């Protein structure tokens, strides 16, 4: 289908940009890391939108006339003159001492929320994805926690493992392949993570 091809084209562009993120982090271009990460997130959102089921033209033409909420795609139409969604720019990542912070936006409460993961847990996740993704193998999230537990961090909460995985994806250390799973590009993940960690903005909270 046309929409499937369009979604794959956008995801391909996202993967290429995420590959550039790791190179930017390695060269110390930390400002570029932030800009590329933001762009990659927007491309990921566009790919998800392109892969979704479109609404009928009549519903898209006049969402307000039926008392319904505007389609999310309508927020991206420049001619509408609407302000960008507060969700744009989320999630973002910061660090506080030895803690990784994932800051998201709650549509329900219309406020920011924070998920935390300890650096020790992050290191365990890096070891796990390095092993799972060896030789270009694609792995799933269901495989992640058992692999982390095998590294010796059996007490790592599942949500913290996913916080770490989300950041690894954001910095290009891990690539997502739709619903198939994740892979690890060529290179040393531990080195890229170390540099990207130093580049993380420090939390002011």
C-alpha positions in Angstrom: 0.0 0.0 0.0 1.1 3.6 -0.6 0.8 4.5 3.1 3.0 1.5 4.1 5.7 2.6 1.6 5.5 6.2 2.8 5.8 5.0 6.4 8.8 2.9 5.6 10.5 5.8 3.7 10.0 8.0 6.8 11.4 5.3 9.1 14.4 4.9 6.8 15.1 8.6 7.1 14.8 8.3 10.9 17.3 5.4 11.0 19.8 7.4 8.9 19.5 10.4 11.2 19.9 8.2 14.3 23.1 6.9 12.8 24.3 10.5 12.5 23.5 11.0 16.2 26.1 8.5 17.3 28.7 10.1 15.1 27.8 13.6 16.4 28.1 12.4 20.0 31.5 10.7 19.2 32.8 14.0 17.8 31.6 16.1 20.7 29.0 18.0 18.7 26.5 17.9 21.5 24.3 20.7 20.3 23.9 18.7 17.0 23.0 15.6 19.0 20.0 17.5 20.6 18.8 18.8 17.2 19.1 15.5 15.5 17.3 13.7 18.3 14.4 16.1 18.1 14.2 15.7 14.4 14.3 11.9 14.7 11.5 11.9 17.2 9.4 14.0 14.9 10.1 11.6 12.0 9.1 8.7 14.2 5.8 10.4 15.0 5.2 11.1 11.3 5.9 7.4 10.5 3.4 6.3 13.1 0.9 8.7 11.7 1.5 7.5 8.1 1.1 3.9 9.2 -2.2 4.5 11.0 -5.7 4.0 9.6 -6.9 7.2 7.9 -10.3 8.6 8.8 -13.0 9.2 6.2 -12.6 12.4 4.3 -15.9 13.7 5.6 -14.8 13.3 9.2 -11.4 14.9 8.5 -13.0 17.9 6.8 -15.1 19.0 9.7 -14.2 17.4 13.0 -15.7 20.3 15.0 -19.0 20.1 13.3 -19.7 16.7 14.9 -18.5 17.7 18.3 -15.5 15.4 18.0 -11.9 16.2 18.7 -9.7 17.4 15.8 -7.5 14.7 14.3 -3.9 14.7 15.5 -2.8 15.3 11.9 -4.7 18.6 11.8 -2.2 20.0 14.3 0.5 19.7 11.7 -1.3 21.6 9.0 0.3 25.1 8.7 -2.8 26.6 7.2 -4.8 25.8 10.3 -2.9 28.4 12.3 -3.0 26.3 15.4 -0.2 26.2 17.9 2.1 23.1 17.9 1.1 20.3 20.3 2.6 20.4 23.7 3.6 16.8 23.1 6.2 17.9 20.5 9.7 17.7 22.0 8.9 14.8 24.3 10.2 12.6 25.5 13.4 14.3 26.4 16.3 13.0 28.5 18.4 14.5 31.2 20.7 13.2 34.0 21.0 13.8 37.7 24.2 12.5 39.2 24.0 8.7 38.3 20.3 8.7 37.3 18.9 8.9 33.8 15.7 10.9 33.6 13.1 10.4 30.9 10.7 13.4 30.8 7.4 12.9 29.1 4.1 14.7 28.6 0.8 13.3 30.0 -2.1 14.1 27.7 -4.5 13.2 30.5 -3.2 15.4 33.2 -1.5 17.9 30.9 1.7 17.9 32.9 5.2 16.6 32.6 6.1 13.2 34.2 9.5 11.8 35.0 10.7 8.2 34.9 14.1 7.4 36.3 16.7 4.7 35.8 20.0 4.3 37.6 23.3 4.3 35.7 24.1 0.8 36.9 20.8 -0.4 35.4 21.6 1.4 32.1 25.0 -0.3 32.0 23.3 -3.7 32.4 20.9 -2.9 29.6 23.7 -1.8 27.3 25.4 -5.2 28.0 22.2 -7.0 27.3 21.4 -5.2 24.0 25.0 -5.7 22.8 24.6 -9.4 23.3 21.1 -9.7 21.9 21.9 -7.6 18.9 25.2 -9.3 18.1 25.8 -9.8 14.3 22.8 -7.7 13.4 20.3 -9.9 15.1 16.9 -8.3 15.7 15.6 -8.8 19.2 12.3 -8.0 21.0 11.4 -6.2 24.2 10.3 -9.5 25.6 13.9 -10.7 25.4 15.3 -7.7 27.1 14.6 -8.1 30.8 15.7 -11.8 30.9 18.9 -10.8 29.2 19.4 -7.9 31.7 18.9 -10.4 34.6 21.6 -12.6 33.1 24.1 -9.8 33.4 23.6 -9.9 37.2 21.1 -7.1 37.7 18.2 -9.3 38.6 16.5 -6.5 40.6 16.2 -4.0 37.8 12.5 -3.0 37.5 11.0 -3.6 34.0 10.0 0.0 33.5 13.6 1.1 34.1 14.8 -1.2 31.5 12.4 0.4 29.0 13.5 3.9 30.0 17.1 2.9 29.2 16.0 1.3 25.9 14.1 4.5 24.9 17.2 6.6 25.5 19.5 4.1 23.6 17.0 4.4 20.7 17.0 8.2 20.9 20.9 8.4 20.7 21.1 5.9 17.8 22.7 3.1 19.8 19.6 0.9 19.1 17.5 1.0 16.0 13.8 0.1 16.0 12.4 -1.9 13.1 8.7 -1.3 13.5 7.0 -4.2 15.4 9.7 -6.6 14.5 12.0 -5.4 17.3 15.4 -3.7 17.7 18.9 -4.1 16.4 22.3 -2.6 17.3 24.2 -0.8 14.5 27.9 -1.4 13.9 30.2 0.1 16.5 30.8 -0.2 20.2 27.6 0.7 22.1 29.5 1.2 25.4 31.7 3.9 23.9 28.8 5.7 22.3 26.8 5.5 25.5 29.7 6.9 27.5 30.0 9.9 25.3 26.3 10.5 25.0 25.9 10.3 28.8 28.4 13.1 29.2 26.5 15.1 26.7 23.1 14.7 28.5 21.8 18.0 30.0 22.0 18.0 33.8 18.7 18.2 35.5 18.0 21.4 37.4 15.4 19.8 39.6 
